[in-house]
Amino acid sequence: MQIDSVKSNLAESFSTSFYIFSIWAFILVGRPQDYLGFLIPLRIALVFTLLSIAFTVWEGKRISVSMFRDTAVNKKFIILFIIMVLGVPFAVHRGFAFKFLYNFYSINVIFFYLFYLHVDSIEKLKSILFTMALAGLLYSVFTLLKGGAAVGRYSIGSMHDPNDLAYYIVGLMPLSLIFIEKGEEKFKRICAYLSLALSPLVVLLTGSRGGLFGLLAIVIIVLFKKIAGINKLHKIAFVVIATLFIAYNLHKIDVNRFMGLGEIEDDYNVTSETGRLEIWKTGLELVISHPITGVGAFNFARAFSYLRAKQGRLPAWKGAHNSYLQICAETGLFGFWVFISLIILSLKSFYMTFKGAYGTGRDADLSKMSMIVLIGFAANLVSAFFLSQAYGYIFTLYFAIGSAINKMQARERIA
């Protein structure tokens, strides 16, 4: 009777607006329209953006100015957006910067603050983390079924190239670790095990070396760090199953691309005029020449090409291939400082919650989730060093998780 009462209370706390927000989060991060083409003309991302906002307001969720300053992460996130907006008049291409902020990053901002409003309990946090883990699993499955290989490298849909795909899989894969214990629902456990088995294979099939480094970070931490609910048998099973999947598909993996890391001095990223080392050097020149306002949100490639032309070199449209350089060049040194502050605050939130809440019952659940989220964010930070993903939903997702955890911890302290 008591268990039924608890389940009933939990069901009531999961409002319609929360379920709609969860679907929207799945669509934004998991992009089902990339592997289910019939969804494209339905504009499901836009539809559920509007539905999520509408139902949040209709159910009386508190949307106020104070929301932007409730936590340190909330403050920094809105400040970063304001910096991007203030940089538009000084952007290399003002129209391009404005359209990017209006059409894309404004959605990030809405997602962040709706996440903060809706995810106000351990149960809701766990639910949304499963939604994100499921999004990563389905993207992996459909990549294997439909992705094929473009020049020996797997990808799917119009949003992600192979490098971006690996980045997203690495960022979402660790969340499955939350759901492998015997106490979890059978469906969730099956999904978790499938994700942990298939995700490493997908990362290797993309040929992304940045993704490989992020994957290695996950493997090293999970194998050598004690994590509640994950025993040695789990770890051995992960290694064996993932190895079997990889071995069976080894002929599809561009092994030579990864082996090239052992001869980095001959790699095109080191020797080529448009390799990553040269791009990073030119990117630093952009930072020096635009230290206050930056070159404008999502204007790195255009500014890079303009600078090369100005220097008498062949123009080339190249991304930063480094999220930290990207944000520094595009928003200036102050924007870079705010971005790094967001990372530090989120890491601190995950780590302090893991250390401080460790115990039994509900606190133990939050502790475990914080530890695993910390692993996912660490892997994301490693992969982000090699990719232009400063504005991606994965960063926004982890910032939002950090803010939601801070809110829950603050409420517990007051209580």
Summary of the structure (lengths in Angstrom):
residues: 415
radius of gyration: 21.5
end to end distance: 27.1
largest distance: 78.0
contacts: 1416
relative contact order: 0.13
helix: 77%
strand: 1%
